[in-house]
Amino acid sequence: MTAPARTARGSEELIRAEEPVLAHNYHPLPVVVARAEGAWVEDVEGRRYLDMLAGYSALNFGHRHPALIDAAHRQLDRLTLTSRAFHNDRLAGFAERLSALTGTDMVLPMNTGAEAVESGIKVARKWAYDVKGVPADRATIVVAADNFHGRTTTIVSFSTDETARAGFGPFTPGFKVVPYNDLAALEAAVDETTAAVLIEPIQGEAGVNIPDDGYLAGVRELTRRAGCLFVADEIQSGLGRTGHTLAVEHESVVPDVVLLGKALGGGIVPVSAVVGSREVLGVLRPGEHGSTFGGNPLAAAVGTAVVELLETGEFQRRATELGAVLREGLAALVGRGVVGFRARGLWAGVDVDPALGTGREVSERLMREGVLVKDTHGSTIRLAPPLTVTGAELEGALGTLEKVLTS
Ligand SMILES: *Cc1c(COP(=O)(O)O)cnc(C)c1O
């Protein structure tokens, strides 16, 4: 961040200008970001903020990580899009590296997280008919309450968040919702028509909801016994955030299918993927599924550079080490404005004393002090800094949180 941002209109004017022309499906904090580097963003007026949200984990490597920007630049100068009508010279390497990183056989490249979820659902259903032998159109998928898997009509069909659903019916059938972190309820819901159990290893949007130890291993054991797939949505929890490449590694669990997105695009382009065993992803034949942009050379180049960063183990290690700093800092605030918190790696859901304001109000106060976070529900705020954040920056943010909550 050298030269000051050059924008004709100021923050307030730009926020006002959005109102009549931009659909109101978001309620952003009143900050207008103009440039960014690493863990820091700068607004139109040149004010700097520590980014403690990191694009909901899409910016795990920080803003404009040099290796990722370099990979993108080099690819922009050579080839950006072919469609899958032709091969491109970047896709094989991306698929090889990503499958090796995740310990899987095959990769189905897509763009957004919701597309990866949709693709995972389609693949699980096809597997149920072709391999498991479920009668046509009878396959079910068991999901957890308070899930967040994206915004398409099928995905909101099994959301339990009324705001996400109301007004968008009719809904896609074939889903059963059970309480999260409840193996008995899951067991009762699984039957011979079950194609898959689809869950987040940690529920991010629900407030960084971490299941009890043994839950993920229990889901693995139960799905294996029942002869259905375990599909883990690691779009937010994966790629280093929790201290491992995948959050399921905390219980040494290997799902049949893993959904990846967000950080896979390095904060540059949307890149998502379904990764899994050959038995499952091998069910797709030409023409049955696709995407114009999925697997494009620019996405593959950036995705490969992301995998290379994760191969070093540095980011997983940072998430573990700095996660301890985060947990310690938050523990010191319990009873001093913080009611409770859940944290794993560099990821925390913090329940703020409702008497001090809503999560939104606390987020706005933090913003005015130069720290950007996002509220989830009610009085919960989510902390998910880039994995490149330094210990000093993290302690600075915790100090700001303390100031906002105790002054
Ligand atoms: C963000 C997210 C999605 C959806 O990803 P988009 O890229 O916004 O479509 C799906 N699942 C989880 C767990 C997510 O956090």
The ligand as a MOL file (V3000), in Angstrom:
LIG
                    3D

  0  0  0     0  0            999 V3000
M  V30 BEGIN CTAB
M  V30 COUNTS 15 15 0 0 0
M  V30 BEGIN ATOM
M  V30 1 C -19.6360 -19.8920 1.6650 0
M  V30 2 C -20.1130 -21.2990 1.8180 0
M  V30 3 C -20.8150 -21.9570 0.7930 0
M  V30 4 C -21.2350 -21.2550 -0.4760 0
M  V30 5 O -20.1850 -20.7220 -1.1760 0
M  V30 6 P -20.4480 -19.5730 -2.2840 0
M  V30 7 O -19.1350 -19.4310 -2.9740 0
M  V30 8 O -20.8640 -18.3420 -1.5540 0
M  V30 9 O -21.5180 -20.0830 -3.1750 0
M  V30 10 C -21.1570 -23.2710 0.9990 0
M  V30 11 N -20.8390 -23.9200 2.1370 0
M  V30 12 C -20.1800 -23.3190 3.1410 0
M  V30 13 C -19.8440 -24.0910 4.3760 0
M  V30 14 C -19.8000 -21.9830 3.0280 0
M  V30 15 O -19.1690 -21.3730 4.0390 0
M  V30 END ATOM
M  V30 BEGIN BOND
M  V30 1 1 1 2
M  V30 2 1 2 3
M  V30 3 2 2 14
M  V30 4 1 3 4
M  V30 5 2 3 10
M  V30 6 1 4 5
M  V30 7 1 5 6
M  V30 8 2 6 7
M  V30 9 1 6 8
M  V30 10 1 6 9
M  V30 11 1 10 11
M  V30 12 2 11 12
M  V30 13 1 12 13
M  V30 14 1 12 14
M  V30 15 1 14 15
M  V30 END BOND
M  V30 END CTAB
M  END
